Amino acid sequence: MKKETKIIVGVLAGAALGATIALALSSDSTSDLKGKLSDFLADLLDSSKDKLAGLADKASSVADKVKDKIADINA
């Protein structure tokens, strides 16, 4: 894993843990707590997918540039 990926995963995990603890300590009823936690985790998952898609696009772009440079060298 790259350093940037580890940082992103760490931040997302920390946010999820902090939100879970905050919701657990709040005075909401159990069903409200479950709903809020479910919504938060769904949003977190969507955000993670978007960030990973961006990373995949960047990786693909870099791979294409490397292929082009290798082709130039071999030509």
N, C-alpha and C positions, 0 to 999 in steps of 0.2 A: 504494500500500500504506500502511496505517495504521502508526503508530509501534509499536503493540503487536504487530502482525503481523510487522513486521520484527524485533523483539526475539525473538519466539518462533522464527522461522525461523533467526535467528542462533544462538540457544541450541541448537536441535536440530542444526544443521549442526556446531557446535563439539563437541557431544557425540558425534556420529557420527565426526568426524575424530579426536577423542581416543581413542575406543574402537578405531578401526581401527589407530591407531599403537600403542596398548598391546597389542593382539592380535598385531600384526606383530612386536613386540619380545619377545613371550613365547616360552617354549621349547617350546610345543606343536607337535605334528606338523602338517603341512599340512592334512590332512583334518579334524583337530580344529579348527584355526584357521578353515577354511572354514565348518564347522558352527556355531561360536560366532558368527562374523561374520554368517552368514545369520540365526541366531536373533535377534541383536541388532538387525539392520536390520528384521526383521519386527516386532519389538516396537516399535521406533521408528516405523515406519509406522502401526501400530495406534494408538499414542499420538497421532500427528499427526492421524490421521483423527478421533479423539475430540475433540481440541482444535478442529479446524476445524469440526466439527459444532456444537460449542458456540458458536463465533463466528457461524456461520450462523444459529443460533437467536436469538442476541442481535440480529443485524442485521435479521432478520425482525420481531422485536418492536419495534425502533426504527422500522422502516418502517411498521408498523401504527399506531404512535403518531402518526407524522407525518401519515399519511393521515387519521386521526381529527381531528387539529388543523386540517388543511386543510379538512375537511368542516365543522367547527365555524365556521371563519372564513367560508366560503362560504354558510353557512346564514343 
